[in-house]
Each structure stands twice: as C-alpha cells, then as structure tokens.
Amino acid sequence: MIWPAEAIWEAVEPRLPGFTVEVLPEVDSTNSELMRRVRAGDTAPVLLVAEHQTAGRGRLGRTWDSANRSDLTFSLGMPLAPHDWSGLSLAVGLSVAESLHPALKLKWPNDVWLDGRKLAGILIETASMGGQRFAVIGIGVNMTVRNEEGLRTPPAALDEILPGMDAPRALATIVPDLVRQIQRFEVQGFAPLRPAFALRDHLLGREVLCSDTTAGVAHGVDSTGALLVHTAAGVKKITSAEVSVRPTPPRAENTH
C-alpha cells in the first residue's frame, strides 16, 4: 500500500512538534512496540502504522484479529497530561466516528459500531517516564467484511458504508482530527464532548448486562464519561475499564 505519511505529517506536526510517521510491514502489535520504545526512553510523538499485526491486542486482554491485511491498524503515541484521564477512550472513539461517517455509533467505553456490529476497537495504554506520562492509543478498523467465526461480536466493515475507502485514505481521514481531539481533551476534559457522544450512544435507552453482574437500562454517560445504568436499586455508575458491557438481546415476542 502507498501510505500518505508526508501529508499526515504536514497536517499534524505544527500541532505536535517532533511528530513522526512510521509504517512497518509487520509487527506483533503497534501498541506493544510503542510501549517498548517508551520504556526504553523514547517519548517522541509518533504515529506507528502496521500493514500486518501478528499479535494485535484489545481491551481486557483480548486479541485483535488482524487476519484481513486490508484492515487499518495503527497506534498514536504522544506525551499527555490531562487534569483528569476519565473519558479519554470515549473522546477517541467519538473522533474516529465523526471523522468517518454519520451512521457510526459508539458502544461504551471504546468501540465503534455500525448497525449493532463492531467496526473499530480502541486500546489505550499509558507509561510514565521521567515524570512525564505518555499515552499510546491503538486503533483497529475493519475495512472489508471478514469471517465472524470465533469473534465475540459480529463484525462490520467500513466498505459497507464507504465503498472504495482503503486503509491509507481512512488513516489520513482519522489522524489529524484525532490529534486535535486529544489535545482538546487534555485541556478541557470529556465534559464538553458529552452532547456529541450522546448523539452516537449505541447503548442509550437499551437494557444492558455488565460483567460485574450489574443489569439495567443505560441512560448515557456523565461529565466524566462514566456509564449511567438505571438498576432496580437505583443509578449505578460504571467507570472501570475492566468491566465489559453488552446490550441485552431483545426478548422474543409472544405470538399467542
């Protein structure tokens, strides 16, 4: 593939001095590679793109299947010092969805969905070096339809709504706005993004079941990005990134 590295660099570097773009033919995981570099003392802002990942990672220790070599997998690494980190994954997901298509929805805390199926996933990791915090933001986007065998959630693909869009063009569409969004988040936090998130909230008004056994109806998120679940015992805030939340399947209608 021909990647628009120079165009992305020109769009981002003025906002993020020292920024570079790097494309690797193959790597285990772009997030893992950037975390290794940070621990070795390299904290320069960088966009790392992989044409193929052999061990992609997702939330909660899950794998990110990179079987389709047409898919987009990349990580953005940059020093970051927000007053409150809460809601960063929501801000990232919102930026991706807004950059790509009006039909895309967001499933708390960090998945981009299309028609109830997962189109993109996000994994955010941080490391501290010399008193500075460094964020590694990994994003994987399904570009073409894939085999859903073995996947927890049915997959969607970007070419269903943007025929002809390939990974290099999607990357160029996503990254400049993503950097701007993260820098706004660093200064303002998640609160100003709450109304925009609500417009794309896939769980809003749906019955949900959480891996910590919380069950109820999702009523959006608060100003920190916490999921608000109305349960029989009252409203519960879900904040932990270690909690998985899934919509409850619709009940079968009685046809008597």
C-alpha positions as a Markdown table, in Angstrom:
| # | Residue | x | y | z |
|---|---|---|---|---|
| 1 | Met | 0.0 | 0.0 | 0.0 |
| 2 | Ile | 1.0 | 3.6 | -0.5 |
| 3 | Trp | 0.6 | 5.5 | 2.8 |
| 4 | Pro | 0.1 | 9.3 | 2.9 |
| 5 | Ala | 2.8 | 9.7 | 5.6 |
| 6 | Glu | 4.0 | 13.1 | 4.4 |
| 7 | Ala | 0.5 | 14.5 | 4.2 |
| 8 | Ile | -0.3 | 13.3 | 7.7 |
| 9 | Trp | 3.0 | 14.7 | 9.0 |
| 10 | Glu | 2.3 | 18.1 | 7.4 |
| 11 | Ala | -1.2 | 18.2 | 9.0 |
| 12 | Val | -0.1 | 17.1 | 12.5 |
| 13 | Glu | 3.5 | 18.3 | 13.1 |
| 14 | Pro | 2.6 | 22.0 | 13.6 |
| 15 | Arg | 0.3 | 21.0 | 16.4 |
| 16 | Leu | 2.6 | 18.3 | 17.8 |
| 17 | Pro | 6.3 | 19.3 | 17.3 |
| 18 | Gly | 8.7 | 16.4 | 16.8 |
| 19 | Phe | 5.9 | 14.2 | 15.4 |
| 20 | Thr | 6.9 | 11.5 | 13.0 |
| 21 | Val | 5.1 | 8.8 | 10.9 |
| 22 | Glu | 6.4 | 5.3 | 10.6 |
| 23 | Val | 4.9 | 2.4 | 8.6 |
| 24 | Leu | 6.0 | -1.2 | 9.4 |
| 25 | Pro | 5.3 | -4.1 | 7.0 |
| 26 | Glu | 4.7 | -6.4 | 10.1 |
| 27 | Val | 4.8 | -6.1 | 13.9 |
| 28 | Asp | 3.4 | -8.1 | 16.8 |
| 29 | Ser | 1.3 | -5.1 | 17.9 |
| 30 | Thr | 1.7 | -1.4 | 17.3 |
| 31 | Asn | 0.8 | -0.7 | 20.9 |
| 32 | Ser | 3.3 | -3.2 | 22.2 |
| 33 | Glu | 6.0 | -1.8 | 20.0 |
| 34 | Leu | 5.4 | 1.8 | 21.2 |
| 35 | Met | 5.2 | 0.7 | 24.8 |
| 36 | Arg | 8.6 | -1.0 | 24.4 |
| 37 | Arg | 10.0 | 2.2 | 22.9 |
| 38 | Val | 8.7 | 4.3 | 25.8 |
| 39 | Arg | 10.2 | 2.0 | 28.4 |
| 40 | Ala | 13.5 | 2.4 | 26.5 |
| 41 | Gly | 13.2 | 6.1 | 26.9 |
| 42 | Asp | 11.8 | 7.2 | 23.5 |
| 43 | Thr | 8.9 | 9.5 | 24.2 |
| 44 | Ala | 8.8 | 11.5 | 21.0 |
| 45 | Pro | 5.2 | 11.7 | 19.5 |
| 46 | Val | 4.8 | 9.2 | 16.7 |
| 47 | Leu | 2.2 | 7.5 | 14.5 |
| 48 | Leu | 3.0 | 3.9 | 14.0 |
| 49 | Val | 1.1 | 2.0 | 11.3 |
| 50 | Ala | 1.3 | -1.7 | 10.7 |
| 51 | Glu | 0.4 | -3.3 | 7.4 |
| 52 | His | 0.0 | -6.6 | 9.3 |
| 53 | Gln | -0.1 | -7.3 | 13.0 |
| 54 | Thr | 0.7 | -10.8 | 14.3 |
| 55 | Ala | -0.4 | -10.4 | 17.9 |
| 56 | Gly | -2.9 | -7.4 | 17.9 |
| 57 | Arg | -4.4 | -6.7 | 21.3 |
| 58 | Gly | -7.7 | -5.4 | 22.6 |
| 59 | Arg | -9.3 | -4.5 | 25.9 |
| 60 | Leu | -9.4 | -6.9 | 28.8 |
| 61 | Gly | -6.5 | -9.0 | 27.5 |
| 62 | Arg | -8.4 | -10.0 | 24.3 |
| 63 | Thr | -6.8 | -10.4 | 20.9 |
| 64 | Trp | -7.5 | -8.1 | 18.0 |
| 65 | Asp | -7.8 | -10.3 | 14.9 |
| 66 | Ser | -5.7 | -8.8 | 12.0 |
| 67 | Ala | -6.4 | -11.6 | 9.6 |
| 68 | Asn | -7.5 | -9.2 | 6.9 |
| 69 | Arg | -4.4 | -7.5 | 5.6 |
| 70 | Ser | -6.6 | -4.7 | 4.1 |
| 71 | Asp | -7.6 | -3.6 | 7.7 |
| 72 | Leu | -6.2 | -0.5 | 9.3 |
| 73 | Thr | -4.1 | -1.0 | 12.4 |
| 74 | Phe | -2.2 | 1.9 | 14.0 |
| 75 | Ser | -1.1 | 3.5 | 17.3 |
| 76 | Leu | -0.6 | 7.1 | 18.1 |
| 77 | Gly | 1.9 | 7.8 | 20.9 |
| 78 | Met | 2.3 | 11.2 | 22.5 |
| 79 | Pro | 3.0 | 12.8 | 25.8 |
| 80 | Leu | -0.2 | 13.7 | 27.6 |
| 81 | Ala | -1.0 | 15.4 | 30.8 |
| 82 | Pro | -4.8 | 16.0 | 31.3 |
| 83 | His | -6.1 | 17.0 | 34.7 |
| 84 | Asp | -8.5 | 14.0 | 34.5 |
| 85 | Trp | -7.9 | 11.0 | 32.3 |
| 86 | Ser | -11.6 | 9.9 | 32.7 |
| 87 | Gly | -13.4 | 9.7 | 29.3 |
| 88 | Leu | -10.3 | 9.6 | 27.1 |
| 89 | Ser | -11.4 | 6.4 | 25.3 |
| 90 | Leu | -14.8 | 7.9 | 24.7 |
| 91 | Ala | -13.2 | 11.1 | 23.2 |
| 92 | Val | -11.0 | 8.9 | 20.9 |
| 93 | Gly | -14.0 | 6.8 | 19.8 |
| 94 | Leu | -16.0 | 9.9 | 19.1 |
| 95 | Ser | -13.3 | 11.4 | 17.0 |
| 96 | Val | -13.0 | 8.2 | 14.9 |
| 97 | Ala | -16.7 | 8.0 | 14.3 |
| 98 | Glu | -17.1 | 11.7 | 13.5 |
| 99 | Ser | -14.2 | 11.5 | 11.0 |
| 100 | Leu | -15.6 | 8.6 | 9.1 |
| 101 | His | -19.4 | 8.5 | 8.8 |
| 102 | Pro | -22.6 | 9.9 | 10.3 |
| 103 | Ala | -24.0 | 6.3 | 10.6 |
| 104 | Leu | -21.4 | 5.1 | 13.1 |
| 105 | Lys | -22.3 | 4.7 | 16.7 |
| 106 | Leu | -20.3 | 4.3 | 19.9 |
| 107 | Lys | -20.5 | 1.5 | 22.4 |
| 108 | Trp | -19.2 | 2.4 | 25.8 |
| 109 | Pro | -16.3 | 2.7 | 26.5 |
| 110 | Asn | -14.4 | 2.4 | 23.3 |
| 111 | Asp | -15.9 | 0.5 | 20.4 |
| 112 | Val | -17.2 | 2.0 | 17.1 |
| 113 | Trp | -20.3 | 0.1 | 15.9 |
| 114 | Leu | -22.3 | 0.0 | 12.7 |
| 115 | Asp | -25.8 | -1.4 | 12.8 |
| 116 | Gly | -25.1 | -3.3 | 16.0 |
| 117 | Arg | -21.8 | -4.8 | 14.8 |
| 118 | Lys | -18.3 | -3.8 | 15.8 |
| 119 | Leu | -16.4 | -1.8 | 13.1 |
| 120 | Ala | -13.4 | -0.5 | 15.2 |
| 121 | Gly | -11.8 | -1.1 | 18.5 |
| 122 | Ile | -9.6 | 1.1 | 20.7 |
| 123 | Leu | -6.9 | 0.2 | 23.2 |
| 124 | Ile | -5.3 | 3.0 | 25.4 |
| 125 | Glu | -2.2 | 2.3 | 27.5 |
| 126 | Thr | 0.0 | 4.7 | 29.4 |
| 127 | Ala | 3.5 | 4.7 | 30.8 |
| 128 | Ser | 5.4 | 7.2 | 32.9 |
| 129 | Met | 9.0 | 8.2 | 32.1 |
| 130 | Gly | 11.0 | 10.9 | 33.9 |
| 131 | Gly | 7.9 | 12.4 | 35.5 |
| 132 | Gln | 6.1 | 12.6 | 32.1 |
| 133 | Arg | 3.1 | 10.5 | 31.2 |
| 134 | Phe | 3.0 | 9.0 | 27.7 |
| 135 | Ala | -0.2 | 7.7 | 26.1 |
| 136 | Val | -0.4 | 5.0 | 23.4 |
| 137 | Ile | -3.7 | 5.0 | 21.6 |
| 138 | Gly | -4.2 | 1.9 | 19.4 |
| 139 | Ile | -7.0 | 1.7 | 16.9 |
| 140 | Gly | -8.1 | -1.1 | 14.6 |
| 141 | Val | -10.6 | -0.6 | 11.8 |
| 142 | Asn | -12.2 | -3.4 | 9.8 |
| 143 | Met | -12.0 | -2.2 | 6.2 |
| 144 | Thr | -13.6 | -5.2 | 4.5 |
| 145 | Val | -16.0 | -7.9 | 5.5 |
| 146 | Arg | -14.4 | -10.7 | 7.5 |
| 147 | Asn | -15.3 | -14.1 | 8.7 |
| 148 | Glu | -17.1 | -13.7 | 12.1 |
| 149 | Glu | -16.2 | -17.3 | 13.3 |
| 150 | Gly | -14.7 | -17.1 | 16.8 |
| 151 | Leu | -15.5 | -13.4 | 17.3 |
| 152 | Arg | -17.4 | -12.3 | 20.4 |
| 153 | Thr | -19.3 | -9.6 | 18.4 |
| 154 | Pro | -20.4 | -9.8 | 14.8 |
| 155 | Pro | -18.0 | -7.6 | 12.7 |
| 156 | Ala | -18.9 | -4.7 | 10.4 |
| 157 | Ala | -16.7 | -3.2 | 7.7 |
| 158 | Leu | -16.1 | 0.4 | 6.6 |
| 159 | Asp | -16.6 | -0.5 | 2.9 |
| 160 | Glu | -20.2 | -1.3 | 3.7 |
| 161 | Ile | -20.9 | 2.5 | 4.0 |
| 162 | Leu | -17.8 | 3.9 | 2.2 |
| 163 | Pro | -17.2 | 1.7 | -0.8 |
| 164 | Gly | -13.7 | 2.2 | -2.2 |
| 165 | Met | -12.3 | 3.6 | 1.0 |
| 166 | Asp | -8.9 | 1.9 | 1.7 |
| 167 | Ala | -6.7 | 1.9 | 4.8 |
| 168 | Pro | -4.4 | 4.7 | 3.7 |
| 169 | Arg | -7.3 | 7.0 | 3.0 |
| 170 | Ala | -9.0 | 6.1 | 6.2 |
| 171 | Leu | -5.8 | 6.8 | 8.2 |
| 172 | Ala | -5.4 | 10.2 | 6.6 |
| 173 | Thr | -9.1 | 11.0 | 7.4 |
| 174 | Ile | -8.8 | 9.9 | 11.1 |
| 175 | Val | -5.4 | 11.0 | 12.4 |
| 176 | Pro | -5.4 | 14.9 | 12.1 |
| 177 | Asp | -8.8 | 15.2 | 13.8 |
| 178 | Leu | -7.8 | 12.6 | 16.4 |
| 179 | Val | -4.8 | 14.6 | 17.4 |
| 180 | Arg | -6.9 | 17.8 | 17.7 |
| 181 | Gln | -9.5 | 15.9 | 19.8 |
| 182 | Ile | -6.9 | 14.5 | 22.2 |
| 183 | Gln | -5.3 | 17.9 | 22.6 |
| 184 | Arg | -8.7 | 19.5 | 23.4 |
| 185 | Phe | -9.4 | 16.7 | 25.8 |
| 186 | Glu | -6.1 | 17.4 | 27.5 |
| 187 | Val | -7.2 | 20.9 | 28.3 |
| 188 | Gln | -11.0 | 20.6 | 28.7 |
| 189 | Gly | -11.6 | 17.0 | 29.7 |
| 190 | Phe | -14.6 | 14.9 | 28.5 |
| 191 | Ala | -17.5 | 17.2 | 29.7 |
| 192 | Pro | -17.7 | 19.4 | 26.5 |
| 193 | Leu | -17.9 | 16.2 | 24.4 |
| 194 | Arg | -20.8 | 14.7 | 26.3 |
| 195 | Pro | -23.6 | 16.0 | 24.0 |
| 196 | Ala | -21.8 | 14.8 | 20.9 |
| 197 | Phe | -21.3 | 11.4 | 22.4 |
| 198 | Ala | -25.0 | 11.1 | 23.3 |
| 199 | Leu | -25.9 | 11.5 | 19.7 |
| 200 | Arg | -24.0 | 8.4 | 18.8 |
| 201 | Asp | -24.5 | 6.4 | 22.0 |
| 202 | His | -25.4 | 2.8 | 20.9 |
| 203 | Leu | -26.4 | 1.8 | 24.4 |
| 204 | Leu | -28.6 | 4.8 | 25.2 |
| 205 | Gly | -32.0 | 3.5 | 26.4 |
| 206 | Arg | -31.1 | -0.1 | 26.0 |
| 207 | Glu | -31.1 | -2.9 | 28.6 |
| 208 | Val | -27.5 | -3.9 | 29.4 |
| 209 | Leu | -25.7 | -6.5 | 31.3 |
| 210 | Cys | -22.3 | -5.8 | 32.8 |
| 211 | Ser | -19.6 | -8.4 | 33.6 |
| 212 | Asp | -19.8 | -7.3 | 37.2 |
| 213 | Thr | -23.4 | -8.5 | 37.2 |
| 214 | Thr | -24.9 | -5.0 | 37.0 |
| 215 | Ala | -28.1 | -5.1 | 35.0 |
| 216 | Gly | -30.5 | -2.3 | 34.0 |
| 217 | Val | -31.1 | 0.4 | 31.4 |
| 218 | Ala | -28.3 | 2.5 | 30.1 |
| 219 | His | -29.0 | 6.2 | 30.4 |
| 220 | Gly | -26.0 | 7.8 | 28.8 |
| 221 | Val | -22.8 | 9.0 | 30.4 |
| 222 | Asp | -21.9 | 11.6 | 32.9 |
| 223 | Ser | -19.5 | 14.5 | 32.6 |
| 224 | Thr | -16.5 | 12.2 | 33.3 |
| 225 | Gly | -17.6 | 9.6 | 30.8 |
| 226 | Ala | -18.9 | 7.1 | 33.4 |
| 227 | Leu | -21.8 | 4.9 | 32.1 |
| 228 | Leu | -25.1 | 5.5 | 34.0 |
| 229 | Val | -27.1 | 2.3 | 34.4 |
| 230 | His | -30.6 | 2.5 | 36.0 |
| 231 | Thr | -31.0 | -0.6 | 38.0 |
| 232 | Ala | -33.7 | -1.9 | 40.4 |
| 233 | Ala | -31.6 | -0.5 | 43.3 |
| 234 | Gly | -31.0 | 2.9 | 41.7 |
| 235 | Val | -28.5 | 4.5 | 39.3 |
| 236 | Lys | -25.1 | 2.9 | 39.2 |
| 237 | Lys | -22.0 | 4.5 | 37.6 |
| 238 | Ile | -19.8 | 2.1 | 35.7 |
| 239 | Thr | -16.3 | 3.6 | 35.5 |
| 240 | Ser | -13.9 | 0.7 | 35.4 |
| 241 | Ala | -12.2 | -0.2 | 32.2 |
| 242 | Glu | -12.1 | -3.8 | 33.4 |
| 243 | Val | -15.9 | -4.0 | 33.2 |
| 244 | Ser | -17.5 | -5.3 | 30.0 |
| 245 | Val | -20.9 | -4.1 | 29.0 |
| 246 | Arg | -23.2 | -5.7 | 26.5 |
| 247 | Pro | -26.7 | -4.9 | 25.3 |
| 248 | Thr | -29.3 | -7.5 | 26.4 |
| 249 | Pro | -30.7 | -9.3 | 23.3 |
| 250 | Pro | -34.4 | -8.3 | 22.6 |
| 251 | Arg | -36.9 | -10.6 | 24.2 |
| 252 | Ala | -38.9 | -12.8 | 21.8 |
| 253 | Glu | -42.4 | -11.6 | 21.3 |
| 254 | Asn | -45.3 | -13.7 | 22.4 |
| 255 | Thr | -47.3 | -14.6 | 19.3 |
| 256 | His | -50.2 | -16.3 | 21.0 |
